Amino acid sequence: MFLDLVYKYLIRRVLFLFPPEAAHVLVENFLFFAPKFLFRNKFHESTKTILFGETVPSPIGIAAGLDKNCKSSDKYLNMGFGFSVVGTVMKNPRKGNPKPRLIRLINEKALINSLSFPSDGSEAILKRLKKLKNFKDRIIVSVSGSNEEEIMENISYFNGHCFGFEINISSPNTKDLKKFINPESVNSIISKARNITDAPVLIKLPRIFDLPVHLDELVVYEDILRIVSMYKKSGVVLANTRPINDDRLKVGSGGKSGKPLFDTTLLLLNHLRPKFNIPIICSGGVSNFNDAKKLLESGADAIQIYTGLIYEGPSIARKINTELKDSKLLN
């Protein structure tokens, strides 16, 4: 409770005085250099969950984008998050889109970003990842590329150093990725990945509709999940940010994340879960226990948080875990 109040009335107010990307860098560098003893968390047995046949201490994880360069995942994992997605990682160092490329929508508890995968590159990120051997079984690496060969090179490079891979074919900020959003490309990507690794593989899907939704808009999801279900230890992440135009961004368009996305996340899950028995991780709009509860009760295997942490504070995972423990939902 005390930490929540300090974050809400002091830390967040100070951070929000800075442009959002500058605030992110400040927090990232603080976490990178901060001593480990500042971050301690003890998980309860009742929050453990099974993901791809392996046990993780909580179904609440960090979404890709928060720790793009593997500088803070170990600290987040000691704040109560069960797992963390590092990246999205690109093979070579990449600056991403020109600034401004990140906007806060404070009244909506949302963000709009047009980052387009700024990355330190695989080599630098792997060096940092190798220092987190104690967390290897709780780190997923998000990879992408302008073609399948780049994606496979990244999977090969990180193979054996993480729990699994999230393949990002859906960022609305990177035009090259649209060519992958079809069953044929997904089949090719997973098939090639399976020639490289036995680790879990997740396909991160786009958010290509808004409410109200027509059922024919959801057919593409069914077609892709039908392919994913053909492969062992393969699943999906529902879903990426919502494409949106905004003149405040230098490139004029980006992806929206945060609280307004929750309803479409839940709708997608409710539509797909009865049809497919594969691992589904939900990402988009979760900011409290009630959101997490609705998704878990609807069949989500795990949940990813990014924007919710920024608005609710670093104790968000611990609070959700406490209520999960008391609710006995995972039992």
C-alpha positions in Angstrom: 0.0 0.0 0.0 2.7 2.5 1.0 4.7 1.8 -2.2 1.5 2.3 -4.3 0.9 5.7 -2.7 4.5 6.8 -3.2 4.4 5.8 -6.8 1.0 7.4 -7.5 1.6 10.7 -5.7 5.3 11.1 -6.1 7.3 8.9 -8.5 4.8 8.8 -11.3 4.2 12.5 -11.1 7.9 13.2 -11.4 8.4 10.7 -14.3 5.4 12.2 -16.1 7.2 15.6 -16.1 9.6 14.0 -18.7 8.8 13.0 -22.2 7.7 9.4 -22.1 10.7 7.9 -23.8 13.1 9.9 -21.6 11.2 8.6 -18.5 11.5 5.1 -19.8 15.3 5.5 -20.2 15.6 6.9 -16.7 13.7 4.0 -15.2 15.6 1.4 -17.3 19.0 2.8 -16.3 18.0 2.9 -12.6 16.9 -0.7 -12.7 20.0 -1.7 -14.7 22.4 -0.2 -12.1 20.3 -0.7 -8.9 21.5 -3.3 -6.4 19.6 -6.5 -6.3 18.7 -6.3 -2.7 16.2 -3.5 -3.4 14.0 -6.0 -5.3 12.7 -9.0 -3.4 9.6 -11.1 -3.8 8.5 -14.4 -2.5 5.9 -16.3 -4.6 3.2 -18.4 -3.1 2.7 -21.9 -4.2 -0.8 -21.2 -5.2 0.2 -18.7 -8.0 2.3 -21.3 -9.8 1.1 -22.1 -13.3 2.1 -24.4 -16.1 3.3 -22.9 -19.4 4.3 -25.4 -22.2 4.6 -28.1 -19.6 7.0 -26.1 -17.4 6.2 -24.4 -14.1 6.4 -20.6 -13.8 5.8 -18.9 -10.4 3.0 -16.7 -11.7 1.0 -16.3 -14.9 1.6 -12.5 -14.8 4.5 -11.5 -17.0 6.2 -8.6 -18.7 5.3 -7.9 -22.3 7.8 -7.3 -25.1 8.8 -3.7 -25.4 9.4 -2.8 -21.8 12.8 -4.4 -21.7 13.9 -4.2 -25.3 17.6 -4.6 -24.6 17.7 -7.0 -21.6 18.6 -4.3 -19.0 15.8 -4.7 -16.4 14.1 -8.1 -16.7 15.9 -9.6 -13.7 14.6 -6.7 -11.5 11.0 -7.1 -12.9 11.2 -10.8 -12.1 12.0 -9.9 -8.5 9.0 -7.6 -8.4 6.5 -10.5 -8.7 6.4 -11.1 -12.4 6.4 -14.8 -13.3 8.2 -14.3 -16.6 9.6 -11.5 -18.9 9.7 -11.1 -22.6 13.0 -9.4 -23.7 13.0 -7.5 -27.0 11.8 -7.3 -29.6 15.4 -8.1 -30.6 16.7 -7.3 -34.1 19.8 -8.9 -35.5 21.7 -5.7 -36.0 21.6 -2.5 -34.0 18.6 -0.3 -35.1 17.5 3.2 -34.2 13.8 2.7 -35.0 11.5 5.5 -36.2 12.3 9.2 -35.8 11.1 11.0 -32.6 8.6 11.9 -31.3 7.5 8.3 -31.3 5.9 7.8 -27.9 2.8 9.6 -26.5 1.0 9.3 -23.2 -2.8 9.3 -23.1 -3.1 9.9 -19.3 -6.9 10.1 -19.1 -7.2 6.8 -20.9 -4.3 5.1 -19.1 -2.9 4.4 -22.5 0.2 4.9 -24.7 0.7 5.4 -28.5 4.1 4.3 -29.9 5.7 4.3 -33.3 9.1 3.0 -32.1 9.6 0.3 -34.8 12.0 -2.0 -32.9 14.9 0.2 -31.7 17.4 -2.3 -30.6 21.0 -2.7 -29.4 21.2 -5.7 -31.6 21.5 -9.4 -30.9 25.2 -9.5 -29.9 24.9 -6.9 -27.1 21.6 -8.3 -25.8 22.9 -11.9 -25.7 25.9 -10.7 -23.6 23.5 -9.3 -21.0 21.2 -12.3 -21.2 24.0 -14.7 -20.4 24.5 -12.9 -17.1 20.9 -13.8 -16.1 21.4 -17.6 -16.0 19.4 -17.9 -12.8 16.4 -16.5 -14.7 16.9 -18.4 -18.0 13.7 -20.5 -17.5 11.6 -17.3 -17.0 12.8 -15.3 -20.0 11.2 -15.4 -23.4 13.1 -13.6 -26.3 10.9 -11.7 -28.8 12.5 -11.7 -32.2 11.6 -10.3 -35.6 13.1 -9.4 -38.9 12.4 -8.1 -42.4 12.4 -11.6 -43.7 12.3 -15.2 -42.4 16.0 -15.7 -42.7 16.6 -12.8 -40.2 14.1 -14.3 -37.8 15.7 -17.7 -38.0 19.2 -16.2 -37.4 17.9 -14.6 -34.2 16.3 -17.8 -33.0 19.5 -19.7 -33.7 21.6 -17.1 -31.9 19.5 -17.1 -28.7 18.7 -20.8 -28.7 19.6 -22.4 -25.4 19.7 -19.1 -23.6 16.0 -18.6 -22.8 12.8 -20.4 -22.1 11.3 -19.8 -25.5 10.7 -17.4 -28.4 8.0 -14.9 -29.2 8.0 -14.2 -32.9 6.7 -10.7 -33.5 5.0 -10.6 -37.0 2.5 -8.0 -36.0 3.9 -4.7 -34.9 1.8 -1.9 -36.7 5.0 0.2 -36.8 7.0 -2.0 -39.1 5.5 -2.3 -42.5 7.6 -5.3 -43.6 5.7 -7.5 -41.2 2.3 -7.4 -42.8 3.4 -10.0 -45.4 3.7 -12.6 -42.5 0.1 -12.3 -41.3 -1.3 -15.3 -43.2 -1.4 -19.0 -42.6 1.2 -19.9 -45.2 3.8 -17.6 -43.8 3.1 -18.6 -40.2 3.4 -22.3 -41.2 6.8 -21.6 -42.9 8.1 -19.6 -39.9 7.2 -22.2 -37.3 8.4 -25.1 -39.5 11.8 -23.4 -39.9 11.9 -22.6 -36.2 11.3 -26.2 -35.4 14.4 -27.2 -37.4 16.4 -25.0 -35.1 14.9 -25.3 -31.6 12.7 -27.5 -29.4 11.9 -24.5 -27.2 8.4 -23.0 -27.0 7.4 -20.8 -29.9 4.7 -18.1 -29.7 3.4 -16.2 -32.6 2.4 -12.6 -31.6 -0.8 -11.8 -33.6 -2.0 -8.3 -34.7 -5.0 -6.5 -33.4 -6.7 -5.9 -36.8 -10.2 -4.9 -35.7 -12.1 -2.7 -33.3 -15.4 -2.9 -31.6 -18.1 -3.7 -32.7 -16.5 -6.6 -34.6 -17.9 -8.7 -37.5 -17.2 -12.4 -37.3 -15.6 -12.4 -40.7 -12.8 -10.2 -39.3 -11.9 -13.0 -36.9 -11.5 -15.7 -39.6 -7.8 -14.8 -40.1 -7.1 -15.6 -36.5 -8.8 -19.0 -36.8 -6.8 -19.8 -39.9 -3.5 -18.9 -38.2 -4.4 -20.8 -35.0 -5.3 -23.8 -37.0 -1.7 -23.8 -38.3 -0.1 -23.1 -34.9 -2.0 -26.1 -33.4 -0.3 -28.4 -35.8 3.0 -27.9 -34.0 4.1 -29.1 -30.6 5.1 -26.5 -27.9 3.6 -23.7 -30.1 1.1 -21.0 -29.1 0.0 -17.4 -29.6 0.0 -14.0 -28.0 -3.3 -12.1 -28.2 -2.5 -9.5 -29.3 -0.3 -6.6 -30.4 -1.1 -2.9 -30.2 -4.0 -1.3 -32.0 -3.0 0.6 -35.2 -3.9 4.3 -34.9 -3.2 7.5 -36.7 -1.9 10.4 -34.7 -0.2 13.6 -36.1 1.8 14.1 -32.9 4.0 11.2 -34.0 6.7 12.0 -36.4 5.7 9.2 -38.8 1.9 10.0 -38.3 0.8 6.6 -37.1 1.6 4.0 -34.4 0.1 1.4 -32.1 -2.1 2.1 -29.1 -1.7 0.1 -25.8 -3.2 0.2 -22.4 -6.6 0.0 -20.7 -8.8 0.7 -23.8 -7.6 -2.5 -25.4 -8.9 -4.9 -22.7 -12.3 -5.5 -24.3 -10.9 -6.6 -27.6 -8.3 -8.8 -25.9 -11.1 -10.6 -23.9 -13.3 -10.8 -27.1 -10.5 -12.5 -29.1 -9.8 -14.9 -26.3 -13.5 -15.8 -25.8 -13.8 -16.4 -29.6 -10.7 -18.5 -30.0 -10.3 -20.5 -26.8 -13.3 -22.8 -27.3 -12.0 -23.7 -30.8 -8.3 -24.3 -30.0 -6.5 -26.1 -27.2 -3.1 -24.4 -27.6 -1.2 -22.1 -25.2 -2.7 -18.6 -25.4 -1.0 -15.7 -23.6 -3.1 -12.5 -23.5 -1.6 -9.0 -23.8 -3.4 -5.8 -23.9 -5.3 -3.7 -21.4 -4.7 -5.5 -18.1 -4.3 -3.1 -15.2 -5.7 -5.0 -12.1 -6.7 -8.3 -10.7 -10.2 -8.2 -12.1 -8.9 -7.9 -15.6 -6.5 -10.8 -15.0 -9.3 -12.8 -13.4 -11.6 -12.4 -16.5 -8.8 -13.6 -18.9 -7.7 -16.5 -16.7 -11.3 -17.7 -16.2 -11.8 -17.4 -20.0 -8.9 -19.7 -20.7 -5.8 -17.6 -20.9 -2.6 -19.6 -19.9 -0.8 -16.4 -18.9 -0.9 -12.6 -19.2 1.5 -9.9 -20.2 1.6 -6.4 -18.9 3.4 -3.3 -20.1 1.3 -0.1 -20.0 -0.5 -1.1 -16.9 2.8 -1.2 -15.0 3.5 2.4 -16.1 0.2 3.7 -14.8 -0.3 1.4 -11.8 3.2 1.1 -10.6 5.8 -1.6 -9.9 3.7 -3.5 -7.4 1.0 -4.4 -9.9 2.2 -8.0 -10.3 2.5 -8.5 -6.5 -1.0 -7.1 -6.0 -2.5 -9.4 -8.6 -0.5 -12.4 -7.2 -1.9 -11.7 -3.7 -5.5 -11.7 -5.0 -4.8 -14.7 -7.1 -3.6 -16.5 -4.0 -6.6 -15.5 -2.0 -9.0 -16.4 -4.8 -7.5 -19.8 -5.4 -8.4 -19.3 -9.0 -5.3 -21.2 -10.3 -6.2 -24.2 -8.1 
